[in-house]
């Protein structure tokens, strides 16, 4: 599971960090570039989901958010499959 730099030492995959006096190795730079590409896709999907009115309403009330997110993700995937 990918995460950002705030989740270091949690067992999640986070970007490589520069250490003082040492640049990132070429493989680490490539890993970070791929990490950014994948996370950007996920963040864009979250942003698109927030445009659905049902999700906005659930976020404001706090009830049923989990089910609303699942339903919206399912509908979104259906539209991509067509």
Secondary structure, 3 states (H helix, E strand, C coil): CECCHHHCCCCCECCCCCECCECCCHHHHHHHHHHHHHHHHHHHHHHHHCCCHHHHHHHHHCCCHHHHHHHHHHHHHHHHHC
